Amino acid sequence: MTRKSRREIERELDDIEEGSSGEYPTVDLALLLSYDWEAVDKERNLKRRQDTGEVYYFPEFEFGEQVES
C-alpha cells in the first residue's frame, strides 16, 4: 500500500466537514493500543497509523463519572 503524501491528505481534509469523521474509519481501542500514531489534524481528531500511513478518526472518548476521594 502506498503512503499518501501530506498534500493529498490536506486536500482530503479540506473536503471533510468540521467535526465529522468523513470517509475515515473510526479507531477502536484495540487499534489505538496496538500501533504508533502521528497527528494529521488535531482540530478534526485525525491521526495516521505510522506503519501503513492509513488515516483514522479519533473520537473524543468520554470516561464514566469521576469518583471524588
Protein Blocks (a to p, Z undefined) as FASTA:
>chain_A
ZZddfklmmmmmmmpcghiakjaccddfklmmmpccddfblmlopacdfknopacddddd
dddddddZZ
